[in-house]
Amino acid sequence: MHDELRYRILKRLEANPAISQRELADALGVSLGRANYCLRALIEKGLVKVDNFRRSDNKLAYAYLLTPAGFADKALVTRRFLQRKLAEYDDLKAEIEALRKEVGSDRAESRTSAI
């Protein structure tokens, strides 16, 4: 599982431990099977633990709780995610500047060829 998906899952679970797998899949824009696979991987790595709601009428309801290792991993993944997004932002700024220069030179060329 790539960092961005792991970041988004851990962020959702931290915000709403009672989220269902279907709700998680919908929020992430992935299939239910993919959400289940990712949750199982996080559980196996010890980043998330599953707890049943003891007093719930719905005995299939679970809470997905980040473990201390899960919180540490979320911080690490968040840092890497931020670094990648900042690099993408810098690349985008450079591309926009190059396009502005290109548009500016196109305008200058069209003015001189019209004379």
TAZITA-V443906 format. One record per residue. N is the residue number from 0. RES is the residue in one letter. PHI is phi in whole degrees, -180 to 180 (999 if undefined). NEAR is the number of other ideal C-beta (glycine too) atoms within 8 Angstrom. D_FIRST is the distance of its C-alpha to the first C-alpha in whole Angstrom. Layout:
# TAZITA-V443906
n:N res:RES phi:PHI near:NEAR d_first:D_FIRST
n:N res:RES phi:PHI near:NEAR d_first:D_FIRST
This chain:
# TAZITA-V443906
n:0 res:M phi:999 near:5 d_first:0
n:1 res:H phi:-79 near:5 d_first:4
n:2 res:D phi:-56 near:9 d_first:7
n:3 res:E phi:-63 near:8 d_first:8
n:4 res:L phi:-67 near:11 d_first:7
n:5 res:R phi:-61 near:13 d_first:7
n:6 res:Y phi:-58 near:12 d_first:10
n:7 res:R phi:-65 near:9 d_first:11
n:8 res:I phi:-67 near:14 d_first:11
n:9 res:L phi:-61 near:16 d_first:12
n:10 res:K phi:-64 near:10 d_first:15
n:11 res:R phi:-65 near:12 d_first:16
n:12 res:L phi:-66 near:15 d_first:16
n:13 res:E phi:-64 near:9 d_first:18
n:14 res:A phi:-73 near:5 d_first:20
n:15 res:N phi:-146 near:6 d_first:21
n:16 res:P phi:-62 near:9 d_first:20
n:17 res:A phi:-89 near:8 d_first:22
n:18 res:I phi:-62 near:11 d_first:20
n:19 res:S phi:-82 near:7 d_first:20
n:20 res:Q phi:-62 near:10 d_first:16
n:21 res:R phi:-65 near:8 d_first:18
n:22 res:E phi:-63 near:8 d_first:19
n:23 res:L phi:-63 near:14 d_first:15
n:24 res:A phi:-59 near:12 d_first:14
n:25 res:D phi:-62 near:7 d_first:17
n:26 res:A phi:-65 near:8 d_first:17
n:27 res:L phi:-90 near:11 d_first:13
n:28 res:G phi:73 near:4 d_first:15
n:29 res:V phi:-123 near:8 d_first:12
n:30 res:S phi:-72 near:6 d_first:14
n:31 res:L phi:-61 near:8 d_first:15
n:32 res:G phi:-62 near:6 d_first:13
n:33 res:R phi:-67 near:9 d_first:10
n:34 res:A phi:-61 near:15 d_first:11
n:35 res:N phi:-62 near:9 d_first:12
n:36 res:Y phi:-59 near:8 d_first:9
n:37 res:C phi:-65 near:13 d_first:7
n:38 res:L phi:-61 near:13 d_first:10
n:39 res:R phi:-61 near:8 d_first:11
n:40 res:A phi:-64 near:9 d_first:9
n:41 res:L phi:-67 near:13 d_first:10
n:42 res:I phi:-67 near:11 d_first:13
n:43 res:E phi:-63 near:6 d_first:13
n:44 res:K phi:-78 near:8 d_first:12
n:45 res:G phi:81 near:8 d_first:15
n:46 res:L phi:-90 near:11 d_first:14
n:47 res:V phi:-135 near:13 d_first:15
n:48 res:K phi:-121 near:8 d_first:18
n:49 res:V phi:-107 near:9 d_first:19
n:50 res:D phi:-132 near:7 d_first:23
n:51 res:N phi:-81 near:9 d_first:25
n:52 res:F phi:-81 near:10 d_first:28
n:53 res:R phi:-66 near:4 d_first:31
n:54 res:R phi:-97 near:3 d_first:33
n:55 res:S phi:-80 near:8 d_first:32
n:56 res:D phi:-69 near:3 d_first:33
n:57 res:N phi:-93 near:6 d_first:30
n:58 res:K phi:-71 near:6 d_first:29
n:59 res:L phi:-92 near:4 d_first:26
n:60 res:A phi:-77 near:10 d_first:25
n:61 res:Y phi:-126 near:9 d_first:22
n:62 res:A phi:-115 near:10 d_first:21
n:63 res:Y phi:-102 near:11 d_first:18
n:64 res:L phi:-106 near:11 d_first:19
n:65 res:L phi:-71 near:12 d_first:17
n:66 res:T phi:-85 near:10 d_first:19
n:67 res:P phi:-55 near:5 d_first:20
n:68 res:A phi:-66 near:9 d_first:17
n:69 res:G phi:-66 near:15 d_first:15
n:70 res:F phi:-65 near:10 d_first:17
n:71 res:A phi:-65 near:8 d_first:17
n:72 res:D phi:-65 near:12 d_first:13
n:73 res:K phi:-61 near:13 d_first:14
n:74 res:A phi:-63 near:8 d_first:17
n:75 res:L phi:-65 near:8 d_first:15
n:76 res:V phi:-66 near:12 d_first:12
n:77 res:T phi:-62 near:10 d_first:15
n:78 res:R phi:-62 near:8 d_first:17
n:79 res:R phi:-65 near:9 d_first:14
n:80 res:F phi:-61 near:11 d_first:14
n:81 res:L phi:-63 near:8 d_first:17
n:82 res:Q phi:-60 near:8 d_first:18
n:83 res:R phi:-65 near:10 d_first:16
n:84 res:K phi:-66 near:8 d_first:18
n:85 res:L phi:-66 near:8 d_first:21
n:86 res:A phi:-65 near:8 d_first:21
n:87 res:E phi:-62 near:8 d_first:20
n:88 res:Y phi:-63 near:8 d_first:23
n:89 res:D phi:-62 near:8 d_first:26
n:90 res:D phi:-62 near:8 d_first:25
n:91 res:L phi:-66 near:8 d_first:26
n:92 res:K phi:-61 near:8 d_first:29
n:93 res:A phi:-65 near:8 d_first:30
n:94 res:E phi:-65 near:8 d_first:29
n:95 res:I phi:-63 near:8 d_first:31
n:96 res:E phi:-62 near:8 d_first:34
n:97 res:A phi:-64 near:8 d_first:34
n:98 res:L phi:-66 near:8 d_first:35
n:99 res:R phi:-62 near:8 d_first:37
n:100 res:K phi:-64 near:8 d_first:39
n:101 res:E phi:-63 near:8 d_first:39
n:102 res:V phi:-64 near:8 d_first:40
n:103 res:G phi:-62 near:8 d_first:43
n:104 res:S phi:-72 near:8 d_first:44
n:105 res:D phi:-64 near:8 d_first:44
n:106 res:R phi:-64 near:8 d_first:47
n:107 res:A phi:-64 near:8 d_first:49
n:108 res:E phi:-65 near:8 d_first:49
n:109 res:S phi:-68 near:8 d_first:50
n:110 res:R phi:-69 near:8 d_first:53
n:111 res:T phi:-73 near:7 d_first:54
n:112 res:S phi:-76 near:6 d_first:54
n:113 res:A phi:-78 near:5 d_first:56
n:114 res:I phi:-80 near:4 d_first:59
